[in-house]
Amino acid sequence: MTRSLHVACLQTRPRPTFELALEDASSLVRAAASAGARWLLLPEYCGGLRTAGTRLAPPIADENQHPVLTGLCALARECSVWLSVGSIAVPASDGRIVNRGFLVNDGGEIVARYDKVHLFDVTLSANEAYVESAVVSPGATLVLANAPFGRIGHSICYDLRFPHLYRALAQAGAEFLCVPAAFTKLTGEAHWHVLNRARAIENGAFVLSPCAVGEIDGGGASYGHSLIVDPWGEILADGGSDHGFIDAVIDVDAVAEARRRIPSLAHDRSFALESINAVGS
């Protein structure tokens, strides 16, 4: 008997306020739940996102008073679904914020939290730069959550470019690697699909990547193209550039089969690095 699971990635738009963010997320949660999905995943900053110059400026609230998180927990309970809340902005102790994701069970209870480790400090062009560390305090802990339907490894957006993070999660038993994102349009067009497929192939895991889509209030745009990728690297669903959701019924046992066929997670070897100065005549 296979372990089948109906999953959905919700492709919300970046919304500048709590109210608009919750309205957008709620409509897609209800639609995906009505379609039969039992585990629904939301993008990074699904609790609200705007920008101010090179800085992110999401709306901020304490976790226990955050209207989007509170509303989504209630909605998970109402619809009897598991929710991965990609991330919201909560205050950090150093005056910045924490970019924090949550796993919420079908009773509306928060069962796991993950704080984004790698921060998006990049200059993409003369007109497009981001300094996430000016606003966000980084996390320092990987999170593996054991859910009734499988083991979930958490990450957020820019983490996708650091393969050792996912290998550590997979070697600890993760069957699902979650990558909620608000990937930029420029980097998404260049790298999004290949990076997600690579993480799936390297680790023999399902990669579930809900990505926001559309213009961001204050400047910038998110790429969309939410993805569901199987452990062999096949894209099962792609959200394209449309607001909405994608879903798939997946066989969780495909993880064990992929890892049986290519058991590279057990083949790591230690090695030295030798640096040689090669000079010509």
N, C-alpha and C positions, 0 to 999 in steps of 0.2 A: 504494500500500500504506500502510495506516495504522500508526502506532506504538501498539500496544495495550499496556497495562500493568495488571496486577492488583494493586490496592493494598488495604490494610486498616488501619483505625484501631482500636487495642485500647483498650477502655474498662475499665481496671483500677480497683480501689478504692484510696483513700489508705491505705497501710499504715505502721504506726509503726516497724517494724524492717526491717533488710536481708533477713532470712530470709523474712518474710511477703511483702515486696515482690517478691523474686525468684521465690518460689513462684507468686504471682499472675500476674506477667508471663510466666513460662515456660509456664504452662498455656495462656495465650491465644496466645502465639507459636506453639506447636505446633499449636493448633487452626486458626489462620489459615493457617499454612503448609500444613497438610493440605487446606485448602479451595482451595489453589492460589495464594494471594497471594505475590507475589515481593518486594514492598516493604511492610514493616510498621512502623507508627508508634505509639509509646507516649506517654502523657501527661507533663506536667510533674511533677517529683518522683516519677517512677515508681521511683526508688531508695529511697523511703521518705519519709513525711511525717507530722508531728504538729505540734501547736501548744502554746504556753505563754502564755496570756493573749492579748495583741495581737501576739505574736511567733511567727513560724514557728520550728519546732525540729526540722528534719529530721535523721535520722542522717547523720553526716559521715564521710568517709574519703578519703584520697589517691586520686587517679585510678588509679594503678597498683596499688592495693591494695583498690579498692572491690569488694566481693563481688557487688553487683548488676551493675555494668558488666562485670566479668570473666565472670560467668555468662552475660550476654546476648551478649557477643562469642563465647563458645564455642557458644551456641545458634544464632547466626547462621551460624556455620560448619557446625554439625551439620545444620541445616535448609536450607542453601544459599539463604538469603534476605538481603536488605538490611534493616537495622533503623535506624530513627530513634529513638534513646533520648531521649525528650522532655527530661528533665533529671535530674540527681542533684546532691547537695550535696558540694562539695569545698572544702578549706580555701583561704582567700584570704590574701595576704601581710599584710593589715592586721588580722588577727585575726577577721575575719568569714568568710563563706563565699562561694563563687561558685555561682550557679545555672546549671549548664553542661549543654548538650545535645550529643549526639554523633550522627554518621552512621557506621554500621558496615557494611562491605561484606559480600558473601556468603562471603568467606573469613575473617570474624571480625576484620578489621582496622579500626581507627578511621581514617577518611579525612577527617573534618571535625569541628570543635568550634565551639560558639557559646555565648558568655556573655550571659545576659539583660541587655539594655540598660536598659529602663524598669522601675522598681521600684514595687510596689504599696503606696503609702502613702496610705490612704484611710480616711475615717470614714463608714461606710454608715448607721449609726444610733447611738443612745445605747448600744446593747448590742453593736455589731459594728464593730470597727476593726482595721486592719492596718497595721503599720509594717515593711515588708519591708527598708527601707534600714537599720534597726537591726541586721539580721542579715546582709544580703547586700551584697556589693561589686559595683557595676554593671559591665557590660562596656561597651566603647566601639567595637566593630568589627562591621560587618555581614559576614555570611558567605554567599557564593554557591558552592555545590559543584556540580561537573560530574560527574554520574553517567552510566553507560552509557545509561540510559533517559531522561535529561533533566537540566535545570539546576534546582537546588534552592535556594530562598531560605529561610534559617532565621530563626525568631523564637520567642518564648516568652510565652504568656499575656498579660500586661498590655501587651506590645508591640502587641497587636491594636488598641489605641485610638490609635495614632500612624500615620496613613496614609502619611506621607512616607517612613517606613521601607520600606514595601512598594513604594512607587512607585520608590524608588531601586533596590531589588532587581529589580523588573520591567524597568526601563529598562536594567539591566545584563544582562538576558537570562533572568531566572528564569521558568521555566514552571510550577513548583510553589512555593507559599508554604505553609510548614509552621507551624502554630500549636499546638504541644502546650500543654495548659493544665490548671490545677486551678481553673477559674473558680468563684467563689462561687455558691451557689444564687440569692441575691438578684439579683446583677448578671447572672447567666446568664439568668434568666427574663425580664429586661428587655431585654438588649442582645446576647446571644450570637449568635443567628441573624442579626440584621440586620447586625452588624459583620462577620461572616464573609462573608456574601453581598456586602456592599459592597466588601470587599477583593478579592474575585474579580472583580466587575464593573468596578471602577476600573482594574484591572491586566490584565484579560483572561487570568487565570491560574487554574489549579486551586488551591483552598485545601483543605488536608488538616489537620484539627483534632481530634486525639485529646484527649479531656477526661476526667479522672478522675471517678468517680461515688461518692457516698455520704458518710457521716459521717467526720470527721477526729478522730482520737484527740486529746483536749485541747480540742476545740471547733471549730465550723464544719462546713461541708459543701461538697462539690464537686458541680457541676451535672450533669455527664454530657453527653448530647446531642452526642457526637462527630460531626463532620460531614465529608462529602466533597462539595465544591461545585465545579461545573464553571465554565469561564471565562465563561459567559453568566449566571452567578449562580444556576443551578438546583441545588437540593440533591439529590444523587444517593443519599445515605444519611444517616440520622440515628440515632444510638445510643440515643436516648431515655434512660430512667432505669435501664436494665438493665446489669448487669455482663456483659461479653462483647466481641464485636467486630463491626464493620461492614466491608463490602468492596464493591468495584466494579471492573469492567473498564473502563478509561477509554481514550480515544483522545487521545494526547498532542498530535496535530496539531490538535486543537480549539483549542489556544492560538493558533496562527498564524492560524487562521480567524477567531477572535473579534477578534484585533488587526487583521486585514485589514478586517473589517467596521466596526470603530470604532477608528481608529488614534490614540486620544487620547494614548498614551504619547509620540507624536512631536509633539504640539501644544502643549506647555508654552510659555508666553510670560512674559517678565519684566514686572513691573509695579511701580508705586509705590503707597504707601498714603498717602492724604490724610485727615487728621483735621480735621473741621469742627465748630465750636461753633455749633449752630443754636439761636437763641433766638426766643421768641415775643413777640408784642406785649403 
